[in-house]
Amino acid sequence: MTTTAQAPSRVDAPPVLEVRDLSVTFQTETGSVSAVDHVNLSLAPGEIVGIVGESGCGKSVTSMSLAGLLPRSARIDGSVRLQGQELVGAKPSALRAARGRDIAYIFQEPMSSLNPVLTVGRQVAEVLQVHERLSRKEVQERTVELLELVGIPSPRERVKHYPHQLSGGMRQRVMIAMAVACSPKVLVADEPTTALDVTVQAGILDVLRGLRDRFGTSILIITHDLGVIADIADRVVVMYAGRVVEQAGLHELFERPQHHYTAGLLSASPTPGRHAGTHRLQEIPGLVPVLSRQPDACTFAERCPAASERCSSKAPPLEPIGVGSGPLQAHEHLTACWHPRGDQPPQSPEAGR
Amino acid sequence: MSVFKRRAAQDDRPTAGHVPPAVPAAHGNEVVLELQDLVMHFGAVRAVDGVSLQIRRGKVTALVGESGSGKSTVGRCIVRLVEPTGGQVLLNGADVTHLSRAQMREHRRDVSIVFQDPAGSLDPRMLVGDVVAEPLQLQGGRRSRQERAERVTEGLQRVGLRPEVARRYPHELSGGQRQRVSIARALMSEPKILVADEPTSALDVSVQASVLNLLADLQRDIGFACLFITHDLSAVEYLADDIAVMYLGQLVEQGTREEIFARPRHPYTQALLAAAPVADPARQRERRPVLLGDDLPSAMDPPSGCRFHTRCPLAVAQCVEEVPALRKSGGAVAACHFVHEDGSAPDIRAGHATSAVTPAATTGSPA
């Protein structure tokens, strides 16, 4: 089961996106908050990587820092390379050119990302006008094509509609059309289906998968929902309190979670069939800490069932676990834990109360 | 128990007024709350359009549907935050549909509600202790400060909060703690029914688990009946005794949890179950959800016949013309022309209506 056919990602090709030692600190009135701490991750061409974690884990801050979307109060250290081009510290003009053309975003709430007083056609066309040299007619044609591509029925009519005339799912499809208008290499989808109903969510995930299959778009999907991850990701990065605590191929992660936070998340997620008769979900006691600075300790230690003294005196490095590592470096199973779970089954009761 | 006067079905309304009880009488469970042909229209919007539902004493009934299905409006009608346009709400057999303001005070003791967003439903300027104590005023009678403080402490401890929390403001608490405060407050008047309207949707996975567990524990210990309103079928599998599924203001299927999960009959229920992603890649990738298309039709102008026919891959001419009545099928009721009494039902994934699933072996489900 561990070697189920991987999706058509070319893991041996050089990554389109490479993040090295990315740290983000916010200066606030009440002091500084460390949101992201030395995060490393990479995205291969045509690969779908999921970042999973709860609110406050730094997953959205990580994604927004990639193309300079954070406010000025954020201090960003480290390196983000998009097709070899360094984005951290790049000029605003360079970032503007990269956004939309090389890297594009879709967010959770399509209604607040769309302009309510412009037709959706005009908003999709704007992206094309900014980045591509096309005649008006070509722009029109391309706009209709894009709406069709993301599965909007009767696109020629829909271009004339305003956002409020569309359902939530249709709006999110428009957002995706805008994001992929200039065929970006990397699409960052931050909780793209969280505001949508399950029946609509399935359709949106299908559109994203289609983009990868047809155009080889690499997708970084940020979600708190392990069901979405299971549906679409090739590889998973688990974040906790600003750090990457585990990283592995999809099946490997779900079958042999090594970090106790990953295992806790897995057993806390309601899964049909698993809970029948048990009448209880596993819980993770405690809360995600807000850190003014990153301690030299495991930040999950106080909620962890396996914590020892070592965990609170030294931060565990993100290292390969030795098993499951193949020739492909990107598919190594990494975890930052002094007491990895080894071969314990994913839902052993120890992970809970 | 069932001595309620049933209203005759109105000809112009699509649902049948006489709905066979979904839960077999063999269960011997009393009904604490009954909705009879409940209608709630907001102007032209037909939010709830003829819903009949029974909630068993001391059991958890999950009301499931997409946004816009009218499930929250049903909850608000029960708590009487809105006055229904038509139909009846019967609490222990007594009609509470159109109570006066004075009578509402009584009613509010028996029926409590917990909302989705605890940040929006707790007064930010009230101390947690005062928030929790407020329902005590409904009960009348004079209480000393000490008595009141004791009740608050008891209420907070019941939901796993320390008594000191009483002196904090809601903004000082985490989302999960705030939702615990909402639950403590809702249970203060010892209600017969708790309406929980998406109580965990705004919470993180690990916190969600602890709040769901808390609700399950309290429900078992105290024994109130609970109407758990949710869009997430997987969240109710281990919590609900009965499940009712709504679509566009109407009930499409109702039955025990075992029946609904093992043999969903209505194509919409099947689509909902198939669409919810499973946190298990091996299983998830085998499942191919049935894509329904995005658009829930407008509740101002619902489709003719079966309201689901515009999105149903199995729809035939009959579905466009005729309104399907809720009819009994094995251990559940469903409103679909292809669901039959012998338990045979359409299979949405097979793509056509003729392939019925194997008739349900009517097993006495362990409730």
Boltz contact constraints between the chains, C-beta under 6 A:
constraints:
  - contact:
      token1: [A, 54]
      token2: [B, 204]
      max_distance: 6.0
  - contact:
      token1: [A, 55]
      token2: [B, 204]
      max_distance: 6.0
  - contact:
      token1: [A, 167]
      token2: [B, 294]
      max_distance: 6.0
  - contact:
      token1: [A, 167]
      token2: [B, 295]
      max_distance: 6.0
  - contact:
      token1: [A, 169]
      token2: [B, 294]
      max_distance: 6.0
  - contact:
      token1: [A, 170]
      token2: [B, 294]
      max_distance: 6.0
  - contact:
      token1: [A, 197]
      token2: [B, 66]
      max_distance: 6.0
  - contact:
      token1: [A, 197]
      token2: [B, 67]
      max_distance: 6.0
  - contact:
      token1: [A, 198]
      token2: [B, 275]
      max_distance: 6.0
  - contact:
      token1: [A, 198]
      token2: [B, 276]
      max_distance: 6.0
  - contact:
      token1: [A, 199]
      token2: [B, 271]
      max_distance: 6.0
  - contact:
      token1: [A, 199]
      token2: [B, 275]
      max_distance: 6.0
  - contact:
      token1: [A, 199]
      token2: [B, 292]
      max_distance: 6.0
  - contact:
      token1: [A, 200]
      token2: [B, 294]
      max_distance: 6.0
  - contact:
      token1: [A, 202]
      token2: [B, 275]
      max_distance: 6.0
  - contact:
      token1: [A, 202]
      token2: [B, 289]
      max_distance: 6.0
  - contact:
      token1: [A, 203]
      token2: [B, 291]
      max_distance: 6.0
  - contact:
      token1: [A, 226]
      token2: [B, 279]
      max_distance: 6.0
  - contact:
      token1: [A, 227]
      token2: [B, 277]
      max_distance: 6.0
  - contact:
      token1: [A, 227]
      token2: [B, 278]
      max_distance: 6.0
  - contact:
      token1: [A, 227]
      token2: [B, 279]
      max_distance: 6.0
  - contact:
      token1: [A, 228]
      token2: [B, 277]
      max_distance: 6.0
  - contact:
      token1: [A, 230]
      token2: [B, 279]
      max_distance: 6.0
  - contact:
      token1: [A, 230]
      token2: [B, 280]
      max_distance: 6.0
  - contact:
      token1: [A, 230]
      token2: [B, 281]
      max_distance: 6.0
  - contact:
      token1: [A, 230]
      token2: [B, 284]
      max_distance: 6.0
  - contact:
      token1: [A, 231]
      token2: [B, 277]
      max_distance: 6.0
  - contact:
      token1: [A, 231]
      token2: [B, 284]
      max_distance: 6.0
  - contact:
      token1: [A, 250]
      token2: [B, 281]
      max_distance: 6.0
  - contact:
      token1: [A, 251]
      token2: [B, 281]
      max_distance: 6.0
  - contact:
      token1: [A, 254]
      token2: [B, 281]
      max_distance: 6.0
  - contact:
      token1: [A, 265]
      token2: [B, 205]
      max_distance: 6.0
  - contact:
      token1: [A, 268]
      token2: [B, 205]
      max_distance: 6.0
  - contact:
      token1: [A, 268]
      token2: [B, 206]
      max_distance: 6.0
  - contact:
      token1: [A, 268]
      token2: [B, 209]
      max_distance: 6.0
  - contact:
      token1: [A, 269]
      token2: [B, 205]
      max_distance: 6.0
  - contact:
      token1: [A, 269]
      token2: [B, 279]
      max_distance: 6.0
  - contact:
      token1: [A, 270]
      token2: [B, 234]
      max_distance: 6.0
  - contact:
      token1: [A, 270]
      token2: [B, 235]
      max_distance: 6.0
  - contact:
      token1: [A, 271]
      token2: [B, 278]
      max_distance: 6.0
  - contact:
      token1: [A, 271]
      token2: [B, 279]
      max_distance: 6.0
  - contact:
      token1: [A, 272]
      token2: [B, 234]
      max_distance: 6.0
  - contact:
      token1: [A, 272]
      token2: [B, 237]
      max_distance: 6.0
  - contact:
      token1: [A, 275]
      token2: [B, 237]
      max_distance: 6.0
  - contact:
      token1: [A, 275]
      token2: [B, 238]
      max_distance: 6.0
  - contact:
      token1: [A, 279]
      token2: [B, 238]
      max_distance: 6.0
  - contact:
      token1: [A, 280]
      token2: [B, 213]
      max_distance: 6.0
  - contact:
      token1: [A, 281]
      token2: [B, 209]
      max_distance: 6.0
  - contact:
      token1: [A, 281]
      token2: [B, 212]
      max_distance: 6.0
  - contact:
      token1: [A, 281]
      token2: [B, 213]
      max_distance: 6.0
  - contact:
      token1: [A, 283]
      token2: [B, 209]
      max_distance: 6.0
  - contact:
      token1: [A, 283]
      token2: [B, 210]
      max_distance: 6.0
  - contact:
      token1: [A, 284]
      token2: [B, 206]
      max_distance: 6.0
  - contact:
      token1: [A, 287]
      token2: [B, 174]
      max_distance: 6.0
